[in-house]
Amino acid sequence: MFGEGNQDNVEVMLGNPKRALLNMSVPLAVSLLITSFYNLIDAAWVSGLGADALAGVGFFTPIFMILVGFGNGLGSGAAFAISKYIGEENKTKADNASVHSIILDVIISLVITVILLIFLNPILNAMGVGRTVGYATDYGVAILIGAIFIILSNALYGIFRGEGDTTRPMYAMIASAILNMILDPVFIYTLDLGVRGAAIATLISAVFVILILIYWFYIKRDTFLQPTLNNFRYEAEIAKDIVRVGIPASIQLLNNAFFAAVFSALLAFVGTTDSVAVYSTGWRIVTIGTTPLLAVGTALISVIAANYGAKNYVNIQIAHRYAMKISLVIAIVVMLLTNIFASDIASIFASSGSSVRIAGELTDFLAWIVIYYPTMAVGVASTYVFQGIGMGITAMFQTIMRETGFTIAFAVLFSIVMGLGVWGAWMGIVLGEVVSNNLTLIWADWQIKKLIDGN
């Protein structure tokens, strides 16, 4: 029988938001870390084909992140809508929303696939792909043909998050990562498919995830939700709820790629290509270090949305403040460890060949950049509050304000106007994050109090 397996998760989200946050955050953190290492392992196998092959795949990476961004964004939209209806005690509507989510994912992924296939070569050429165009298109076309699986697998996770379950998606992601690690060398080298083989391995792993999720939904049938066509009846309100959080959340993630491109251009202007290498390598380390904060924030969406639907606004305040507390503890610990072991961490990523020369600058970057981690702890949790109450555009604006607004503005001010060069750019990141994260905290606290007072 449907609906019995995850009843406990639903009850915890509504009755004990602190416990729900902890239960959901740990599996999410593991899943996000797996994704980070997944990309590193992929790059390691492709690097065996030579520098041009690695560069070609690298040029396609921003486009790949568009697919992942839309998948994660639509997953956030699904999680919001489903959790909200569960909070309203409207199981029928929650089931209907899960089917809406799948249909929207398929439609949007097909549209994105067609657009990116048409404009793939112009985009790559605009990025300066040069002689690596063959590798980039071989990898890119294969990935885009199967883009629906990448977007859908990421978005389906949102349905599980909507009912408070992040553990089973974690298992699926671990299985997918292991499968991809096994298939990569087989398709790249044994079958001699090169970079196209790496793409095929990635797609097979994504299909494998979907099959696991389908098994839980339709064969084992122990999920709280019933995403079957029998439960589908088109409702504009449901589609609107998914899209009003999902599309802005997707744009938030796309903004990250835009910020990276603009910031790299700034570093190339005030510094050297070594500075760009330090930033790209260092930011990868930053991403891994701050993954637990993003996990807490992502879990917060479902907890807040469920209580928003139930009109239990005090629980929203409790969840927000608890999320900030545990995020702050994590941020301080990671900050101290990264600062203390900055040299050792840098040596791992800059230990051979020409990369050795950036080790010193990378060490300084890591020791400095972690200063903003504690403010990120409150900023991320506060931004996700707005996604949890359906204000996706506001959350998107806050992210753009933080990264493309304050951070770039301060980086230009310090590095160019004040003539501090590369160090000025690093200072810009820290100050931009500190200012914008605290503003977001104040904004979220005001919004929650407004809900409580209005109730």
Protein Blocks (a to p, Z undefined) as FASTA:
>chain_A
ZZklmmmmmmmmmmmmmlmmmmmmmmmmmmmmmmmmmmmmmmmmmmmnojklmmmmmmmm
mmmmmmmmmmmmmmmmmmmmmmmmmmnopaklmmmmmmmmmmmmmmmmmmmmmmmmmmmm
mmmmmnonmmmlmmmmmmmmmmmmmmmmmmmmmmmmmmmmmnopaklmmmmmmmmmmmmm
mmmmmmmmmnonmjmlmmmmmmmmmmmmmmmmmmmmmmnopafbdcdfklgccdfklmmm
mmmmmmmmmmmmmmmmmmmmmmmmmmmmmmcfklmmmmmmmmmmmmmmmmmmmmmmmmmm
mmmmmmmmnopaklmmmmmmmmmmmmmmmmmmmmmmmmmmmmmmmmmmmmghjllmmmmm
mmmmmmmmmmmmmmmmmmmmmmmmmmmnopamlmmmmmmmmmmmmmmmmmmmmmmmnonm
jmlmmmmmmmmmmmmmmmmmmmmmmmmmmmmmmZZ
